[in-house]
Amino acid sequence: MPQLNPAPWLTILIFSWLVFLIIIPPKITAHIFPNEPSLKNTEKVKTEPWNWPWH
């Protein structure tokens, strides 16, 4: 039964995990967003209460 032979599949498994753990993370962490988020104004806006007659 050839599917019980671990020789080719073990090397494929190890190689794929090496790709996932060594090659891909630096590519993901080096990604730069095109629009960096800017800080909003932290000043509180004064709001007026509504004077609606609630019945």
C-alpha distances in whole Angstrom, upper triangle without the diagonal:
4,6,6,8,11,13,14,14,16,19,19,20,22,24,24,26,28,29,30,32,33,34,35,37,40,40,40,43,45,45,49,50,53,55,56,57,61,63,65,68,68,72,72,74,77,76,79,78,79,82,81,83,80,82
4,5,5,9,10,10,11,13,15,15,17,19,20,21,23,25,26,27,29,30,31,31,34,37,36,37,40,42,42,46,47,50,52,53,54,58,60,62,66,66,70,70,72,75,74,77,77,77,81,80,82,79,81
4,5,8,10,10,9,12,14,14,14,17,19,19,20,23,24,24,26,28,29,29,31,34,34,34,37,39,40,43,45,47,50,50,51,55,57,59,63,63,66,67,68,71,71,74,73,74,77,76,78,76,77
4,6,9,10,10,11,14,14,15,17,19,19,21,23,24,25,26,28,29,30,32,35,35,36,38,40,41,45,46,49,51,51,53,56,58,60,64,63,67,68,69,72,72,75,74,75,78,77,79,77,78
4,6,7,8,9,12,13,13,15,17,18,20,21,23,24,25,27,28,29,31,34,34,35,37,39,40,44,45,48,51,51,52,56,58,60,64,64,67,68,70,73,72,75,75,76,80,79,81,78,80
4,6,5,6,8,10,10,12,14,15,16,18,20,21,22,23,25,26,28,30,31,32,34,36,37,41,42,45,48,48,49,53,55,57,60,60,64,65,67,70,70,73,73,73,77,76,78,76,78
4,6,6,7,9,10,11,13,15,16,17,19,20,22,23,23,25,27,30,30,31,33,35,36,40,42,45,48,48,49,53,55,57,61,61,65,66,67,71,71,74,74,75,78,78,80,78,80
4,6,6,6,9,10,11,12,14,16,17,19,20,21,21,23,26,28,28,29,31,33,34,38,40,42,45,45,47,51,53,55,59,59,63,64,66,69,69,72,72,73,77,76,78,76,78
4,5,5,6,9,10,10,12,14,15,16,18,20,20,21,24,26,26,27,29,31,32,36,38,40,43,43,45,48,50,53,56,56,60,61,63,66,66,69,69,70,73,73,75,73,74
4,5,5,6,9,10,11,12,14,15,16,18,19,20,22,25,25,26,28,30,32,35,37,40,43,43,44,48,50,52,55,56,59,60,62,65,65,68,69,70,73,73,75,73,75
4,5,5,6,8,10,10,12,14,15,16,17,19,21,23,23,25,27,28,30,34,36,38,41,41,43,47,49,51,55,55,59,60,62,65,65,68,69,70,74,73,76,74,76
4,6,5,6,9,10,11,12,14,15,15,17,19,21,21,23,25,27,28,31,33,36,39,39,41,44,46,49,53,53,57,58,59,63,63,66,66,67,71,70,73,71,73
4,6,5,6,9,10,11,12,14,15,16,18,20,21,21,24,26,27,30,32,35,38,38,39,43,45,47,51,51,54,55,57,60,60,64,64,65,68,68,70,68,70
4,6,5,6,9,10,10,12,13,15,17,19,20,21,23,24,26,30,32,35,37,37,39,42,44,47,50,50,54,55,57,60,61,64,64,66,69,69,71,69,72
4,5,5,6,9,10,10,11,13,15,17,17,19,21,22,24,28,30,33,35,35,37,41,43,46,49,50,53,55,56,60,60,64,64,65,69,69,71,69,72
4,5,5,6,9,10,10,11,13,16,16,17,19,21,22,26,28,30,33,33,35,38,40,43,47,47,51,52,54,57,57,60,61,62,66,65,68,66,68
4,5,5,6,8,10,10,12,15,15,16,18,20,21,25,27,30,32,32,34,37,39,42,45,45,49,50,52,55,56,59,59,61,64,64,67,65,67
4,5,5,6,7,9,11,13,14,15,17,18,20,24,26,29,32,32,34,37,39,42,45,45,49,50,52,56,56,60,60,62,65,66,68,66,69
4,6,6,5,6,9,11,11,13,15,16,18,21,24,26,29,29,31,35,37,40,43,44,47,49,51,54,55,58,59,60,64,64,66,65,67
4,6,6,5,7,10,11,11,13,15,16,20,22,25,28,27,29,33,34,37,41,41,45,46,48,51,52,55,56,57,60,60,63,61,64
4,6,7,7,9,11,11,13,15,17,20,23,26,28,27,29,32,34,37,40,40,44,45,47,51,51,55,56,57,61,61,63,62,64
4,6,6,8,10,11,12,13,16,19,22,25,28,27,29,32,34,37,40,41,45,46,48,52,53,56,57,59,62,63,65,64,66
4,6,6,7,9,11,12,14,17,20,23,26,25,28,31,33,36,40,40,44,46,48,51,52,56,57,58,62,62,65,63,66
4,6,5,6,9,10,11,15,17,20,23,23,25,28,31,33,37,38,41,43,45,48,49,52,53,55,58,59,61,60,62
4,5,5,6,8,10,14,16,19,22,21,23,26,28,31,34,35,39,40,42,46,46,50,51,52,56,57,59,58,61
4,5,5,6,9,12,15,18,21,20,22,25,27,30,34,34,38,40,42,46,47,50,52,53,57,58,61,59,62
4,6,5,7,10,13,16,19,19,21,24,27,30,33,34,38,40,42,45,46,50,51,52,56,57,60,58,61
4,5,5,9,11,14,17,17,19,22,24,27,31,32,35,37,39,42,43,46,48,49,53,53,56,55,58
4,5,8,11,14,16,15,17,20,22,25,29,29,33,35,37,41,42,45,47,48,52,53,56,54,57
4,6,10,13,15,14,17,20,22,26,29,30,34,36,38,41,43,46,48,49,53,54,57,56,59
4,7,9,12,12,15,18,21,24,27,29,32,34,36,39,40,44,45,47,51,51,54,53,56
4,6,9,8,12,15,18,21,24,26,29,31,33,37,38,41,43,44,48,49,52,52,55
4,6,6,9,12,16,18,22,23,27,29,30,34,35,38,40,41,45,46,49,48,51
4,6,10,12,16,18,22,24,27,29,30,34,35,38,40,41,45,46,49,49,52
4,6,9,12,14,18,20,23,25,26,30,31,34,36,38,41,42,46,45,49
4,6,10,12,16,18,21,23,25,29,30,33,36,37,41,42,45,45,48
4,7,9,13,15,18,20,21,25,26,30,32,33,37,38,42,41,45
4,6,10,12,15,17,19,23,24,28,30,32,36,37,41,41,44
4,7,8,12,14,16,20,22,25,28,30,34,35,39,39,42
4,6,9,11,12,16,18,22,24,26,30,32,35,35,39
4,6,8,10,14,16,20,22,25,28,30,34,34,38
4,6,9,12,15,19,21,24,27,29,33,33,37
4,6,9,12,16,19,22,25,27,31,31,35
4,6,9,13,15,18,21,24,27,28,31
4,6,10,13,15,19,21,25,25,29
4,7,10,13,16,19,22,23,27
4,7,9,12,15,18,19,23
4,6,9,12,15,17,21
4,6,9,12,13,17
4,6,9,11,14
4,6,9,12
4,6,9
4,6
4
